[in-house]
Amino acid sequence: MSDVASLDKFVKKYKDLKSEIAKVIVGQEEVIDTLLLSVFSGGHSLLVGVPGLAKTLMVNTISKALGLEFKRVQFTPDLMPSDIIGSEILDEQRKFKFLKGPVFTNILLADEINRTPPKTQAALLEAMQEKAVTVGGKNYVLAAPYFVLATQNPIEQEGTYPLPEAQLDRFMFEVNLTYPSFQEEVDVVKATTQNREASIEALFTASEILEIQQLIRRMPIADNVIEYAVKLVSKTRPNTEESLDYVNTYVDWGAGPRASQNLVLAAKTYAASKGKYSPDIEDVQAVALAILRHRVVKNYKADAEQISIDDIIAKLL
């Protein structure tokens, strides 16, 4: 099958996938779109939202519809790296046997990643980056596709360990969940307080998802679109040739080269999901906010004047 025919097939299946997820999840279209972009781009996502917005249900539903294995870890202050990676134990024959931890799956939901100490966070982030873990000198490769979805609570900051900027950079997207609209909340309450359960059909297989990831990487992209993405990222860096006075005034640190790579890859996936054969500047702009949001660090002046990161990125766009 040619790449064009494969892309056309993907667009149809993507629409079916959205309909399948909508059987269980009411609203949150933008969040679901971003999570699916993340999966088909081969990246990871950080979900920021208050409790009770169906984050776990959403990820579980998406993994079922994608035909992938799903595991969830509740991060707590006493969680050890071995609790997520696995550990070696002595078996009956007095030989060391490796017991795999929950990190060995296709989709891992890391709930409240900022509740656990840096050592455990680092163990997960290494697995995300390397797609493998090392225990007792042996290297264990994780399943493919592999996708981590970490959640973070924007409230109750006591007793939390915020992720350092370098570790936040490992996430392709930061997605902000908001409260549902009045009508959406009515629909949620109706659906969840009755004795009715929707069954989710698996529309993809792991190998199909890997093929789509490769197809998206092969997608052609014009040089001017790549240059636009790189220029946009370099404008977030204060006190450089490209930076604006606005950025110099309100930003401490800008985004690194990984942001440029992610912008181009996400723009390709976004274009593919919309039935385009090549991304343009509009596709880069569509994904820019979720990719740059966690990579730009504002300063105390921005805090004092109540200017958010989203405001700064919107100004650059």
C-alpha positions in Angstrom: 0.0 0.0 0.0 1.3 3.5 -0.9 1.9 6.1 1.8 -1.0 8.2 0.4 -3.4 5.3 0.6 -2.1 4.4 4.1 -2.7 8.1 5.2 -6.2 8.0 3.8 -6.9 4.8 5.7 -5.5 6.4 8.9 -7.8 9.4 8.6 -10.9 7.2 8.4 -9.7 5.0 11.4 -8.8 8.1 13.4 -12.4 9.4 13.0 -13.8 5.9 14.1 -11.4 6.0 17.1 -12.8 9.4 18.2 -16.3 8.0 18.0 -15.4 4.9 19.9 -13.8 7.0 22.8 -16.9 9.3 22.8 -19.0 6.4 23.9 -17.4 6.7 27.3 -15.8 10.2 27.5 -18.1 13.2 27.3 -16.5 16.3 25.8 -12.7 16.9 26.4 -12.2 16.8 22.6 -9.1 18.9 22.6 -7.5 16.8 25.4 -8.3 13.5 23.6 -6.9 14.9 20.3 -3.7 15.9 22.0 -3.3 12.5 23.7 -3.9 10.7 20.4 -1.4 13.0 18.7 1.1 12.0 21.4 0.6 8.3 20.8 0.9 8.5 17.0 3.9 10.8 17.3 5.6 8.4 19.7 5.8 10.9 22.6 4.7 11.2 26.2 2.2 13.6 27.8 1.8 15.4 31.1 -1.8 16.0 32.1 -2.5 18.8 34.5 -5.9 19.0 36.1 -7.9 19.0 39.3 -9.1 15.6 40.7 -12.2 14.1 39.4 -11.9 15.1 35.7 -11.9 11.4 34.5 -8.2 11.4 33.7 -7.8 7.6 34.6 -11.0 6.7 32.7 -9.9 8.7 29.7 -6.5 6.9 29.5 -8.0 3.5 30.1 -10.7 4.1 27.4 -8.0 5.3 24.9 -5.8 2.3 25.5 -8.8 -0.1 25.0 -9.7 1.6 21.7 -6.1 1.4 20.6 -5.9 -2.2 21.5 -3.0 -1.6 23.9 -2.1 -2.9 27.4 -2.7 -0.4 30.1 -1.3 -0.1 33.7 -1.6 2.5 36.3 0.7 3.5 39.2 -0.4 5.8 42.0 2.7 7.8 42.9 3.2 8.3 46.7 6.1 9.7 48.8 7.2 6.2 49.8 7.3 4.7 46.3 10.7 3.2 45.4 12.2 2.9 41.9 11.9 -0.9 42.1 8.2 -0.5 42.7 7.8 0.7 39.1 10.7 -0.9 37.3 10.7 -4.3 39.0 13.3 -6.1 41.1 15.3 -9.3 41.3 14.2 -12.0 43.7 15.6 -15.4 44.7 13.5 -18.2 43.3 13.1 -21.8 44.7 16.3 -22.8 42.9 18.2 -20.1 44.7 18.7 -18.2 41.4 17.9 -14.6 40.8 14.7 -14.0 38.8 13.6 -10.6 37.5 10.0 -9.7 38.4 8.8 -7.0 36.0 7.2 -3.9 37.4 4.2 -1.9 36.0 6.6 0.0 33.6 6.4 -3.1 31.3 3.3 -2.2 29.4 2.2 -0.2 26.4 0.5 2.7 28.1 1.5 3.6 31.7 -0.6 6.1 33.7 1.7 7.7 36.3 -0.8 9.3 38.6 0.4 12.4 40.5 4.0 12.1 39.4 4.9 15.2 41.6 4.0 13.3 44.8 7.0 11.0 44.6 10.7 11.8 45.4 13.2 12.7 42.6 14.8 9.2 42.7 11.6 7.5 41.7 10.7 10.2 39.2 14.2 9.8 37.6 13.7 6.0 37.2 10.5 6.5 35.3 11.9 9.3 33.2 14.9 7.1 32.2 12.6 4.4 31.1 10.6 6.9 29.0 13.8 8.2 27.3 15.6 5.0 26.8 12.6 2.7 26.2 14.5 0.2 28.3 15.5 -0.4 32.0 18.7 -1.8 33.5 18.4 -4.0 36.6 21.4 -6.0 38.0 23.5 -5.1 35.0 21.0 -6.6 32.6 19.1 -4.5 30.0 15.4 -5.1 29.6 13.7 -3.5 26.5 10.2 -2.2 27.1 7.2 -3.1 24.8 6.6 -1.0 21.7 4.7 1.2 21.3 5.5 2.7 24.7 3.7 5.7 26.0 3.7 7.4 29.5 0.9 9.6 30.6 1.7 11.4 33.8 -0.8 13.4 35.8 -0.1 16.4 38.0 -2.4 18.2 40.4 -2.3 22.0 40.2 -3.6 22.3 43.7 -2.4 20.9 47.1 1.2 21.7 46.4 2.3 20.8 50.0 4.4 17.6 50.2 5.1 17.6 46.4 8.3 17.3 44.5 7.9 19.4 41.3 9.5 18.0 38.2 12.7 19.9 37.3 12.7 21.7 33.9 15.1 19.2 32.3 12.7 16.3 33.2 9.6 18.2 32.1 11.3 18.5 28.7 11.0 14.7 28.3 7.3 15.1 27.8 6.1 16.0 24.3 2.9 17.7 25.5 1.6 19.4 28.6 -2.2 19.2 28.4 -4.4 21.3 30.7 -7.7 19.8 31.7 -10.5 22.2 32.5 -13.9 21.7 34.1 -16.7 20.4 31.8 -19.4 22.8 30.5 -22.8 22.7 32.2 -24.3 20.5 29.5 -21.3 18.2 29.4 -21.5 17.7 33.2 -25.3 16.9 32.9 -24.4 14.3 30.3 -21.7 12.8 32.5 -23.9 12.6 35.5 -26.7 10.9 33.4 -24.3 8.4 31.9 -22.5 7.5 35.2 -25.5 7.2 37.5 -27.4 4.6 35.5 -26.7 0.9 35.1 -25.4 1.1 31.6 -21.9 0.3 30.5 -20.5 1.1 27.0 -18.2 -1.6 25.6 -15.1 -0.3 23.7 -13.9 -2.0 20.6 -10.2 -2.2 19.8 -9.7 -0.5 16.4 -5.9 -0.8 16.2 -3.1 -3.2 17.1 0.4 -2.4 18.5 2.0 -3.2 15.1 -0.4 -0.9 13.2 0.4 2.0 15.6 4.1 1.5 15.0 3.5 1.5 11.2 1.6 4.8 11.5 4.4 6.3 13.6 6.9 5.4 10.8 4.4 6.7 8.1 4.2 10.1 9.9 8.0 10.3 10.1 8.2 9.7 6.3 5.7 12.5 5.6 7.3 15.3 3.5 7.6 18.8 5.0 8.6 22.1 3.4 11.8 23.8 4.6 9.9 27.0 5.3 7.6 25.1 7.8 10.7 23.6 9.6 12.3 27.1 9.7 9.1 28.6 11.1 9.0 26.0 13.9 12.7 26.5 14.8 12.3 30.3 14.7 9.2 30.1 17.0 11.2 28.1 19.5 14.3 30.4 19.4 12.0 33.4 20.0 11.2 31.9 23.4 14.8 32.3 24.5 15.5 35.6 26.2 18.5 37.8 25.3 19.2 36.1 22.0 19.2 37.5 18.4 15.7 36.3 17.8 14.1 37.3 21.1 11.5 40.0 21.5 11.6 42.7 24.2 8.4 41.1 25.6 10.3 37.8 26.1 13.4 39.5 27.5 11.1 41.2 30.1 9.1 38.2 31.3 11.0 35.0 30.5 13.8 33.4 32.5 14.4 30.4 30.3 13.3 29.4 26.8 12.6 26.1 25.1 15.5 23.8 23.9 16.1 22.0 20.5 13.8 19.1 21.6 10.9 21.5 21.4 11.7 22.2 17.7 11.9 18.4 17.0 8.6 17.9 18.8 6.9 20.8 17.0 7.7 19.4 13.6 6.7 15.8 14.5 3.5 16.9 16.1 2.6 19.2 13.2 3.1 16.2 10.9 0.8 14.0 13.0 -1.8 16.8 13.3 -1.8 17.3 9.5 -2.1 13.5 9.0 -5.1 13.3 11.3 -6.8 16.1 9.3 -6.2 14.3 6.0 -3.3 16.5 4.7 -0.3 14.9 3.0 2.1 17.6 4.3 2.0 20.0 7.2 2.0 23.7 6.9 2.6 26.6 9.3 -1.0 26.4 10.6 -0.4 22.9 11.8 2.7 24.0 13.7 0.6 26.8 15.4 -2.1 24.3 16.3 0.2 22.2 18.4 2.6 24.9 19.6 0.8 25.8 22.9 0.8 22.2 24.3 4.5 21.7 23.2 5.9 25.0 24.5 3.9 25.4 27.7 6.1 23.4 30.0 9.4 24.4 28.4 9.2 28.1 28.9 10.0 29.5 32.4 8.6 32.9 33.3 10.2 35.2 35.8 9.0 37.0 39.0 8.0 40.1 36.9 5.5 38.0 34.9 4.2 36.5 38.2 3.8 40.0 39.6 1.9 41.3 36.6 -0.2 38.0 36.4 1.0 37.1 33.0 0.7 33.4 32.3 3.0 31.1 30.1 0.0 30.7 27.7 -0.2 34.5 27.4 3.5 34.7 26.5 3.2 31.9 23.8 0.0 33.4 22.4 1.9 36.7 22.0 4.7 34.9 20.1 2.2 33.1 17.8 
